[in-house]
Amino acid sequence: MKSSDLTKEQKEELEKFGANTWFVEYLHKQYEDNPSEVSEQWQNFFGKGTEPEKRKNKKETPIKTDTTNFINQINMPSPSEEDRLQIIAGSSARILENMNYSLTIPVATSQRTIPVKLLEENRTLINHYLQKKNRGKISFTH
């Protein structure tokens, strides 16, 4: 499942998993290769879309499957009857509280496009100045 192959709506649905999107994609790949490798809950989740391909030999060239059906029908997995609810307490609760609080802190998300030649020339000028003053060098990163 490549994000370049998905439509805008499909990408929006997949983004519901947030930072765990990669994990869902990983599980879906496992499900395509061998459905028994994933839990029954994920088998049910992925089973609502396309049928998995059964590949006997991984060296064979895989046939591209249409993964768009399950993305359009995303329902978040629900807990099973065997799952227990637990109140998060102690240091885990404090970490969770700090994580939620950090979402309220504004961050800089601006972006500028600067020609590399300009960066290099400015770095060279600054380093020549610093060399005359017997100081260190500066560098830049992406």
Protein Blocks (a to p, Z undefined) as FASTA:
>chain_A
ZZklpcfklmmmmmmnmmmlmmmmmmmmmmmmommlpcfklmmmmmmmccddddfblkbc
cddddfklmmmmcccddddfkbccdddehjllmmmmmmmmmmmpccdfbdcdddfklmmm
mmmmmmmmmmmnopacddddZZ
